[in-house]
Amino acid sequence: MRTTVVVAAFLMLQLSMGCTRIEERRVEQTLLNVSVQYSADGAGGCIPEILEAPGVKALLSAPSIWRVLIDCMARSAPTKSTFERESVPLGYLCLDILLKSVDEGHWAKVSHDFADDGLWASVRARYYFPPDVLRSPDGAARMRAVRQAWRKLYRESSGALFASRDE
């Protein structure tokens, strides 16, 4: 009996991991081909249109999309999207989607209380990296640190961080 339970649990874990990998590939394939032109708005923020890009809305209907986007946040693969004529890393597109999808009730957790001075100027540093993060020698480490902060925040919110469309 115990062996059956252990085997069943193992198979369920493998199945769920397989689904997550499939979703990760789907996210990666979609976002690598998204072409968004990010530009500085004069206050250090960006003016993106990521949620309107082809295929992005369809991604948001996947059951575990938020975990997948958080997990993919540290990926440095270059995309067709650009900032100052340079390719934006895949992880930034994931971050951008997450920031635009945080439920209003949880926004205070990721932002400061001061008035917005640029699109992402009010986002707390631990939850943000810029689209040109990889220009910095510690850019990849910064992406990993931000991913870790989002994982913790998501876990602490019991998955309700993106309440309107969450699993």
N, C-alpha and C positions, 0 to 999 in steps of 0.2 A: 504494500500500500504506500509506504513512504517513498519508495523508488518511483512509483507512478506519479506521485505528487511532485517530486523533484524534477522528473522528466517533463511533466506538463508545464511546470513553472519555467524551466529552461526553454522549452519550445515557444512559450508565450513571449519570453524575453527576446528570443531570436526573431520572432515574427515582428514584434514592435520595433526592434532595431532595424530590421529589413525595411519596414515602412518608413522609418525616419531616414534611412539612407536613400530610399527612392525619392522622398520629398526633398532631401538635400540636393540630389542631382537635378531635380526639377527646378528648384530655386536657383541653383547655380546656372543651369542652361538658360533660364529665362533672363536672369539679371546680367549675365555676361554679355548678352546681346541687346540689352536696353541702352538706348542712346539718349541720355539726358545731358544737356549743356548746363552745368553749374556755373554760376558767376558770382563774384564778390559783389555785395550790395552796398559797399562803402562803409559798412559798420562791422565788417568781418564775418557776416553771415552769408548764407547762400540762398538763392531763390530757385529751388528745385521743383520739378513737376513729376516726381517719381510715381506717385499714385495713379497718374493718368497714362503712364507708359504702357505700351502693349504687353499684355500678359500678366501685369502686376496684380490687377484686381482678382484675376483667377487664382493666383497664388494664395491670396488672403482667405480663401474658402477652405483650404486644407486644414484638417483637424489639429495638427500640432505645429502650425506655421510659426507661431511665436517662438517656440523652443528652437525650431530649425533656423530662423533668422538670427536668434541670439547665438546659436552655435556657429553659424557661418560668419559672424561679425569680425572675426580675426583673419579671415581669408584675404590674402593680398593679391589674388589673381587680377590682372588688369581687365577692365570692362570697356565697352564702347562709349561709356559716359565719360565726360571730360570736365576738368576744372582748370582754368587758365591753360587750355590747350594740351593738358597732360591727362592721361588715363586715370580714372578714379578706381580705387580698389573695390572688389566685390563687397568686402566688409562694410565700406561706407554706404553702399546702396542699402544693405540690410539695416544698418543703423538709421538711415534716413527714413525708411519705411516704419521702423519701430517708433521713432520720435513722432511721426505723423499719426500714429495709431494708438498712442497712450490714452487711456480713458481719462476724461477730465478730472474725475475724482482722485486720480493718482498722480496728476501732473505735478503737484507740489513736491512730490518725492524726487523728481528729476530736475526741478527748476529752482532758481533763486526767487526771492520775493520782489526784487527790484524790477523796474520797468524794462520792457524788452528794448534792446538797442541792437537790432539786427535779428534775423530769423532765429538763429540758435544761440544768441548771446546770453540768454537767461538759463541755458541748460548747465547744470552742475558739471564741473570738469570731469568727475569720475564716470559720467555717463556719455561723454562726447569725445570725438576726435574729428579733426577737420578732413575734408576730402583730399588734401595733399599731405596727409599724415606720413606717408612713406618717404617724403623728402627729408625727414628727420632721421638721424642714425638710430634713434630708439623708437621709430614709428611702429614697427611690428610689435614690440613689447607694449607700447601704448594701446594698440588695438586689442591685444590679449587682456590687458588690465581692464579696459572698458567692457569687454565681453564678460569678464568675471563679475564686474559690478552689476551688469544687467542680469546675469544668472541669479545672483543673490537677491536682487530686487524682485525678480519674477517669482522665485521660490518663496520669499517672504510675503508676497501678495497672494499666495495660494493660487497662482495662475490667473487672477482676476485683474491683472494690470491692463489688459486689453479687453475689458468686460464685454463690450458690445459685440465682438466677434470671436471671443475666446472659446477654447475647448471645454 
